[in-house]
Amino acid sequence: MTNIRSALSLALLGCAAFAPAGRATTLPAETAIPVMFTHTIDAKKAKAGDVVTAKTMQVVLLPNGEQLPKGTRVTGHVVEARPFKFDETPYAVQQPSYLSVQLDHVADTSVTTSVRAMATYLAVQQALMPQGIDESDSLGTMVLIGGAHYSPIAKRVTDGPDDDTVAYNKGQGIFAHLLAGGVGCDGTQTEQSVAIFSPDACGLYGFVGDHLTARDGAFRLESAHRTVSIHAGSAALLQVK
């Protein structure tokens, strides 16, 4: 009985330790949350209301000192989807395929998010593996989505022609002040979790011919050439609105 009580007490303590992060889910505006999608969403099969799941790619630090652990569940749903169907009518304007998704829960907390950047499975795999720059680069170089890079054993993440320091490798992940990028990607004065994304990453990476837009807390991928899909292992850099 004592062992059972001890095990139960430890389990409750574990829940309590995470509970503040779940409640402090007063996730401040601008908080960046790098996530990886855990299953494929295909506009040919998806329908409104289908559950979409992802998980955080690294620890997300919060201003109050608490944190969301790596692997924290992020969920949402499909808002609408349409597959691509080629119209053979001469000179026809092809109707695009689209996939609209809303990610609105981090753990058990309801949030409103936007997608700052998104990368395909292949782009993600490249960012997770050291790239040999030349024959002297025995350890390889980690190249983030967006171009910033660092040695696997270094703390500084650099970018630009002068190799300016733009982020830091802190063991728990990559952290940076976000830098202004394209449309809708503003900079931040606070340090954010970015995982495999450069601080100025903005828009789509690897989604050839697709377009990304946002509306009412949802993001929408659209293509006039093929059926839109987000494969398992693709990643996104979310921001709390």
C-alpha positions in Angstrom: 0.0 0.0 0.0 2.9 2.4 0.9 4.4 1.8 -2.6 1.1 2.5 -4.3 0.7 5.7 -2.3 4.3 6.8 -3.1 3.7 6.1 -6.8 0.5 8.0 -6.8 2.1 11.0 -5.0 4.9 11.1 -7.6 2.4 11.0 -10.4 0.4 13.9 -8.8 3.6 15.8 -8.3 4.4 15.3 -12.0 1.0 16.7 -13.0 1.4 19.6 -10.6 4.8 20.5 -12.1 3.3 20.7 -15.5 0.0 22.3 -14.4 1.4 25.8 -14.1 2.7 25.7 -17.6 -0.7 24.5 -18.7 -2.4 27.4 -16.8 0.3 30.0 -17.6 -1.0 29.3 -20.8 -1.6 32.8 -20.6 1.0 32.3 -23.3 2.1 35.9 -24.0 1.5 37.4 -27.4 4.5 36.9 -29.7 5.5 33.7 -28.0 7.0 31.5 -30.7 6.2 27.7 -30.7 8.2 25.5 -33.1 6.1 22.4 -33.8 6.3 19.2 -36.0 3.2 17.7 -37.4 2.6 14.2 -36.3 0.4 12.9 -39.1 -0.3 13.8 -42.7 -3.1 16.1 -43.7 -4.2 15.7 -47.4 -6.8 18.0 -48.9 -8.0 15.0 -51.0 -9.1 13.2 -47.8 -9.4 15.9 -45.1 -12.7 17.4 -44.1 -13.8 20.2 -41.9 -13.5 19.3 -38.2 -10.7 16.7 -38.6 -8.3 16.8 -35.7 -4.8 18.1 -36.5 -1.9 17.2 -34.1 1.6 18.5 -33.7 4.2 18.5 -30.9 6.7 21.1 -29.8 10.2 20.6 -31.2 12.1 22.0 -28.2 11.5 23.5 -24.8 9.5 26.7 -25.0 10.6 29.2 -22.3 7.9 31.6 -20.9 8.6 35.0 -19.4 7.5 33.9 -15.9 10.3 31.3 -15.8 8.1 28.4 -16.5 8.3 26.3 -19.7 6.6 24.0 -22.1 8.5 20.8 -22.3 9.7 19.4 -25.7 7.0 17.2 -27.1 4.1 19.2 -25.7 1.0 18.4 -27.7 -0.4 21.1 -29.9 -3.8 20.5 -31.5 -6.3 22.1 -33.8 -8.6 21.1 -36.7 -9.2 21.4 -40.4 -11.3 24.4 -41.2 -11.9 23.5 -44.9 -10.2 21.5 -47.7 -10.5 21.1 -51.4 -8.5 18.7 -53.7 -7.2 19.8 -57.0 -9.2 18.8 -60.1 -7.8 19.7 -63.5 -10.3 21.5 -65.7 -9.7 20.3 -69.3 -11.8 23.2 -70.8 -9.6 25.2 -73.2 -8.1 28.2 -71.5 -9.9 27.4 -68.3 -8.7 29.1 -65.1 -7.9 26.2 -62.8 -9.6 26.3 -59.4 -7.0 25.9 -56.7 -6.7 23.2 -54.1 -6.6 24.5 -50.6 -6.2 23.3 -47.0 -7.1 25.6 -44.1 -6.0 24.6 -40.6 -6.5 26.2 -37.2 -4.0 25.3 -34.4 -5.7 26.5 -31.2 -4.7 24.4 -28.2 -1.3 24.0 -26.6 -1.6 21.2 -24.0 -5.0 22.0 -22.5 -4.8 25.7 -23.1 -6.8 27.5 -25.7 -4.7 30.0 -27.7 -4.9 31.9 -31.0 -1.9 31.3 -33.2 -0.5 32.4 -36.6 2.0 30.5 -38.7 5.2 32.5 -39.2 7.1 29.9 -41.3 6.4 26.4 -42.5 8.8 23.8 -43.9 8.3 20.4 -45.7 9.4 17.1 -44.3 12.5 17.1 -46.6 13.4 20.7 -45.5 13.1 19.6 -41.9 15.3 16.6 -42.4 18.0 18.7 -43.9 17.9 21.1 -41.0 18.2 18.3 -38.5 21.3 16.8 -40.0 24.8 18.4 -40.1 25.8 19.5 -43.6 29.4 19.2 -44.7 30.4 22.6 -45.9 33.9 21.5 -47.1 36.5 18.8 -46.4 37.7 20.6 -43.3 34.2 20.6 -41.8 34.5 17.3 -39.9 31.6 17.9 -37.6 29.3 19.4 -40.2 27.3 22.6 -40.0 23.7 22.8 -38.8 21.9 25.0 -41.4 18.6 26.3 -40.1 15.5 26.8 -42.2 16.1 30.3 -43.5 19.9 30.1 -43.7 21.3 30.8 -40.2 24.0 28.2 -39.2 26.1 26.9 -36.4 28.6 24.2 -35.5 26.9 21.4 -33.4 29.3 22.1 -30.6 29.1 25.9 -30.7 26.8 28.3 -28.8 26.7 31.0 -31.4 24.3 30.8 -34.4 25.3 33.2 -37.2 24.0 34.5 -40.4 24.7 37.1 -43.1 27.9 38.0 -45.0 29.6 39.1 -41.8 28.5 36.1 -39.8 26.6 38.2 -37.3 25.3 36.4 -34.2 21.6 36.0 -34.5 20.7 33.2 -32.1 22.2 30.9 -29.4 22.4 27.2 -29.0 21.6 26.6 -25.3 21.5 22.9 -25.1 17.7 22.8 -24.7 17.4 24.2 -28.2 18.0 27.3 -30.3 16.8 30.7 -28.9 16.7 34.1 -30.6 15.0 37.5 -30.8 12.9 37.0 -33.9 13.9 39.3 -36.8 11.6 41.0 -39.1 11.2 39.0 -42.3 8.5 39.1 -45.0 4.9 40.2 -44.8 3.4 39.5 -41.3 6.8 38.5 -39.7 7.7 41.2 -37.2 10.7 41.2 -34.9 10.5 40.7 -31.2 12.3 42.3 -28.2 12.1 39.0 -26.2 14.0 35.8 -26.7 12.0 33.0 -28.4 12.3 29.3 -29.0 13.0 28.7 -32.7 14.3 25.1 -33.0 15.2 24.6 -36.6 14.1 28.0 -37.9 16.3 31.0 -38.5 15.2 34.1 -36.5 14.1 35.8 -39.8 12.4 32.7 -41.3 9.1 33.7 -42.9 6.7 32.0 -45.3 7.0 28.6 -46.9 10.1 26.4 -47.4 10.0 23.5 -49.8 6.4 23.9 -50.7 7.0 24.6 -54.4 4.2 26.5 -56.0 2.1 26.8 -52.8 0.9 30.0 -51.2 0.4 30.7 -47.5 -2.2 33.1 -46.2 -3.8 33.7 -42.8 -7.3 34.6 -41.7 -9.3 34.5 -38.5 -6.7 32.4 -36.6 -6.3 29.9 -39.3 -3.6 29.4 -41.9 -4.3 28.4 -45.5 -2.2 26.6 -48.0 -3.2 26.9 -51.6 -2.0 25.5 -54.9 -3.3 25.9 -58.5 -1.2 22.9 -59.7 -1.7 20.1 -57.2 -3.6 18.8 -54.2 -2.3 20.5 -51.1 -1.0 18.4 -48.3 1.1 18.7 -45.1 3.1 15.5 -44.6 3.9 14.1 -41.1 7.3 15.4 -40.1 6.7 18.9 -41.6 7.2 21.7 -39.2 5.9 25.2 -38.5 7.0 28.1 -36.4 3.8 29.3 -34.7 3.3 32.6 -32.9 0.7 33.4 -30.2 -1.5 36.3 -31.2 
